Amino acid sequence: MKEEDWVVAIPKLGPVIAIDGPAGTGKSTATRQLADALGFVHIDTGALYRAVALLSRKSPQIATQEEAEVAASLAGRVHLEFRRNPEKNPANRIFADGQDLTDQIRTPEVTMASSRISALPAVRAALLGLQRRLGCRGRAILEGRDIGTVIFPDADVKFFLSASVDERAKRRLIELEATGVDAPTFEEVKAQIVERDRGDSSRAVAPLKKAGDAIEVDTSQMTLDEVVQMMVQTVRKRLWQK
């Protein structure tokens, strides 16, 4: 049975929106605002892989085992969940065995590590079912790299966000500077994005690609409000104005 077949075997209990696209397209911020506007749950699937990547790097086993082995083991046994805390930014927080990892998973090192471990079949097998179960509760918006192609090929509405590499690098640099970490240069961030795109698009397991029925949104010259407004109007028309 194909990966897509057993995932779809878990039925949806309500509408699901899939949002895919490479890093730096404004995907996460737009998804959060879209979820707030529609009253949907926001499920950041990338945060799941980032959490596993972070825990793998911190694991004492990493000195004696390959990163792939450690990541696969952690993904299969750690309890990952999302909780909402309106008093913090972002309000949607990710926890691993009760520990809030939200503020630790956005460093460049974790970003690159998550790109690597997200291509590992054992890690994906451990997290795919979790993503599907979380979304199948309905009224959910999932963002990632393969939501519309693998996790929810049956999503009610699919978007694929894109933007120029320069624009994405600029946004990523601003995001890093806002966290207070020692930010790399623009050229270094741009190189990281190009490398991550190459890895995400060429990996053998669930590569980054636009679903055939997804609506592509180039956010390069759009404001966040314009992106969100367009998506809100599309969803309302598709789901409630048929």
LUMVEXMI-862967 format. One record per residue (C-alpha): residue in three letters; x, y, z negated. Coordinates in steps of 0.05 Angstrom, whole numbers, plus 5000, padded with zeros to 4 digits. Last residue first. Layout:
BEGIN
<pt ALA <X Y Z>>
...
! end
This chain:
BEGIN
<pt LYS <4574 5529 5063>>
<pt GLN <4580 5590 5018>>
<pt TRP <4602 5556 4954>>
<pt LEU <4664 5515 4967>>
<pt ARG <4693 5539 5033>>
<pt LYS <4670 5612 5029>>
<pt ARG <4690 5618 4956>>
<pt VAL <4758 5586 4970>>
<pt THR <4772 5632 5029>>
<pt GLN <4752 5695 4992>>
<pt VAL <4795 5677 4933>>
<pt MET <4854 5661 4978>>
<pt MET <4851 5728 5015>>
<pt GLN <4844 5765 4949>>
<pt VAL <4904 5728 4919>>
<pt VAL <4949 5744 4978>>
<pt GLU <4928 5817 4981>>
<pt ASP <4937 5826 4906>>
<pt LEU <5007 5796 4911>>
<pt THR <5026 5846 4964>>
<pt MET <5036 5821 5035>>
<pt GLN <5095 5832 5081>>
<pt SER <5132 5766 5068>>
<pt THR <5070 5729 5043>>
<pt ASP <5061 5686 5106>>
<pt VAL <4997 5647 5090>>
<pt GLU <4987 5579 5124>>
<pt ILE <4918 5548 5117>>
<pt ALA <4926 5473 5108>>
<pt ASP <4892 5422 5154>>
<pt GLY <4955 5392 5183>>
<pt ALA <4990 5392 5116>>
<pt LYS <5052 5435 5116>>
<pt LYS <5117 5401 5099>>
<pt LEU <5163 5390 5039>>
<pt PRO <5188 5319 5040>>
<pt ALA <5149 5263 5005>>
<pt VAL <5207 5213 4997>>
<pt ALA <5261 5213 5051>>
<pt ARG <5288 5281 5034>>
<pt SER <5297 5329 5092>>
<pt SER <5250 5385 5075>>
<pt ASP <5265 5390 5000>>
<pt GLY <5340 5383 5009>>
<pt ARG <5345 5434 5065>>
<pt ASP <5299 5482 5029>>
<pt ARG <5342 5474 4966>>
<pt GLU <5405 5491 5004>>
<pt VAL <5373 5552 5036>>
<pt ILE <5347 5575 4969>>
<pt GLN <5414 5565 4935>>
<pt ALA <5449 5604 4990>>
<pt LYS <5400 5662 4982>>
<pt VAL <5412 5662 4907>>
<pt GLU <5487 5665 4918>>
<pt GLU <5480 5721 4969>>
<pt PHE <5437 5762 4922>>
<pt THR <5488 5754 4866>>
<pt PRO <5478 5708 4806>>
<pt ALA <5436 5728 4746>>
<pt ASP <5465 5723 4675>>
<pt VAL <5400 5706 4639>>
<pt GLY <5353 5760 4613>>
<pt THR <5290 5727 4640>>
<pt ALA <5272 5788 4682>>
<pt GLU <5338 5783 4719>>
<pt LEU <5320 5713 4742>>
<pt GLU <5252 5735 4769>>
<pt ILE <5282 5795 4805>>
<pt LEU <5334 5749 4837>>
<pt ARG <5279 5701 4859>>
<pt ARG <5239 5756 4891>>
<pt LYS <5300 5781 4931>>
<pt ALA <5318 5710 4952>>
<pt ARG <5247 5698 4976>>
<pt GLU <5247 5762 5017>>
<pt ASP <5314 5744 5049>>
<pt VAL <5290 5673 5064>>
<pt SER <5227 5698 5099>>
<pt ALA <5160 5678 5069>>
<pt SER <5114 5618 5067>>
<pt LEU <5052 5595 5029>>
<pt PHE <5014 5532 5050>>
<pt PHE <4942 5531 5028>>
<pt LYS <4894 5473 5022>>
<pt VAL <4820 5473 5004>>
<pt ASP <4776 5414 4983>>
<pt ALA <4836 5370 4968>>
<pt ASP <4833 5300 5000>>
<pt PRO <4907 5297 5017>>
<pt PHE <4914 5310 4942>>
<pt ILE <4980 5281 4916>>
<pt VAL <5012 5265 4983>>
<pt THR <5002 5317 5038>>
<pt GLY <4964 5374 5004>>
<pt ILE <5003 5369 4939>>
<pt ASP <5071 5356 4971>>
<pt ARG <5115 5415 4952>>
<pt GLY <5080 5443 4890>>
<pt GLU <5018 5477 4866>>
<pt LEU <4956 5446 4838>>
<pt ILE <4891 5484 4828>>
<pt ALA <4837 5449 4786>>
<pt ARG <4762 5454 4781>>
<pt GLY <4761 5378 4775>>
<pt ARG <4785 5326 4725>>
<pt CYS <4819 5296 4786>>
<pt GLY <4875 5347 4780>>
<pt LEU <4904 5320 4715>>
<pt ARG <4896 5248 4739>>
<pt ARG <4930 5262 4806>>
<pt GLN <4989 5296 4773>>
<pt LEU <4998 5240 4722>>
<pt GLY <4994 5187 4777>>
<pt LEU <5049 5223 4815>>
<pt LEU <5095 5232 4755>>
<pt ALA <5122 5162 4741>>
<pt ALA <5124 5142 4814>>
<pt ARG <5159 5207 4831>>
<pt VAL <5213 5193 4779>>
<pt ALA <5224 5122 4805>>
<pt PRO <5225 5145 4878>>
<pt LEU <5278 5199 4866>>
<pt ALA <5266 5260 4909>>
<pt SER <5241 5302 4850>>
<pt ILE <5308 5286 4816>>
<pt ARG <5348 5327 4865>>
<pt SER <5303 5388 4870>>
<pt SER <5296 5387 4794>>
<pt ALA <5372 5390 4786>>
<pt MET <5376 5451 4832>>
<pt THR <5323 5489 4792>>
<pt VAL <5351 5465 4725>>
<pt GLU <5419 5496 4742>>
<pt PRO <5388 5560 4770>>
<pt THR <5350 5570 4704>>
<pt ARG <5274 5567 4703>>
<pt ILE <5263 5507 4657>>
<pt GLN <5281 5536 4589>>
<pt ASP <5224 5585 4576>>
<pt THR <5169 5534 4588>>
<pt LEU <5200 5477 4547>>
<pt ASP <5149 5477 4490>>
<pt GLN <5161 5414 4449>>
<pt GLY <5102 5369 4433>>
<pt ASP <5130 5307 4467>>
<pt ALA <5145 5350 4528>>
<pt PHE <5104 5413 4532>>
<pt ILE <5089 5459 4591>>
<pt ARG <5058 5527 4579>>
<pt ASN <5005 5564 4619>>
<pt ALA <5004 5634 4589>>
<pt PRO <5067 5654 4627>>
<pt ASN <5078 5697 4589>>
<pt LYS <5054 5687 4517>>
<pt GLU <4993 5709 4477>>
<pt PRO <4944 5675 4525>>
<pt ASN <4972 5606 4504>>
<pt ARG <4947 5551 4551>>
<pt ARG <4973 5480 4543>>
<pt PHE <5001 5435 4597>>
<pt GLU <5023 5364 4583>>
<pt LEU <5082 5317 4589>>
<pt HIS <5091 5256 4544>>
<pt VAL <5161 5226 4556>>
<pt ARG <5165 5152 4573>>
<pt GLY <5167 5142 4648>>
<pt ALA <5197 5209 4667>>
<pt LEU <5252 5199 4615>>
<pt SER <5274 5132 4644>>
<pt ALA <5273 5157 4715>>
<pt ALA <5313 5219 4696>>
<pt VAL <5366 5179 4659>>
<pt GLU <5375 5130 4716>>
<pt ALA <5379 5184 4769>>
<pt GLU <5428 5226 4728>>
<pt GLU <5475 5166 4727>>
<pt GLN <5491 5137 4659>>
<pt THR <5547 5143 4608>>
<pt ALA <5553 5219 4598>>
<pt ILE <5479 5229 4614>>
<pt GLN <5458 5185 4556>>
<pt PRO <5464 5243 4507>>
<pt SER <5404 5273 4543>>
<pt LYS <5406 5349 4553>>
<pt ARG <5413 5346 4628>>
<pt SER <5358 5293 4633>>
<pt LEU <5312 5335 4589>>
<pt LEU <5321 5394 4635>>
<pt ALA <5308 5352 4698>>
<pt VAL <5246 5321 4667>>
<pt ALA <5219 5389 4650>>
<pt ARG <5236 5416 4719>>
<pt TYR <5198 5357 4750>>
<pt LEU <5136 5373 4709>>
<pt ALA <5144 5447 4721>>
<pt GLY <5141 5434 4796>>
<pt THR <5072 5406 4786>>
<pt ASP <5045 5472 4761>>
<pt ILE <4973 5454 4744>>
<pt HIS <4927 5515 4740>>
<pt VAL <4857 5501 4713>>
<pt PHE <4802 5537 4749>>
<pt GLY <4761 5598 4726>>
<pt LEU <4760 5625 4797>>
<pt ALA <4797 5691 4785>>
<pt ASP <4842 5661 4731>>
<pt ALA <4861 5603 4777>>
<pt LEU <4875 5650 4834>>
<pt GLN <4919 5692 4788>>
<pt ARG <4960 5632 4766>>
<pt THR <4965 5606 4837>>
<pt ALA <4989 5673 4863>>
<pt THR <5043 5676 4810>>
<pt SER <5066 5605 4824>>
<pt LYS <5065 5611 4900>>
<pt GLY <5099 5678 4907>>
<pt THR <5139 5652 4967>>
<pt GLY <5203 5644 4927>>
<pt ALA <5209 5569 4929>>
<pt PRO <5180 5531 4988>>
<pt GLY <5106 5519 5001>>
<pt ASP <5045 5482 4975>>
<pt ILE <4978 5501 4945>>
<pt ALA <4924 5448 4937>>
<pt ILE <4855 5466 4912>>
<pt VAL <4811 5414 4877>>
<pt PRO <4735 5413 4869>>
<pt GLY <4704 5365 4819>>
<pt LEU <4707 5294 4791>>
<pt LYS <4760 5271 4841>>
<pt PRO <4770 5196 4848>>
<pt ILE <4835 5159 4833>>
<pt ALA <4845 5114 4894>>
<pt VAL <4875 5175 4929>>
<pt VAL <4941 5160 4893>>
<pt TRP <4940 5087 4914>>
<pt ASP <4933 5105 4987>>
<pt GLU <4982 5163 4990>>
<pt GLU <5039 5120 4963>>
<pt LYS <5025 5069 5018>>
<pt MET <5000 5000 5000>>
! end
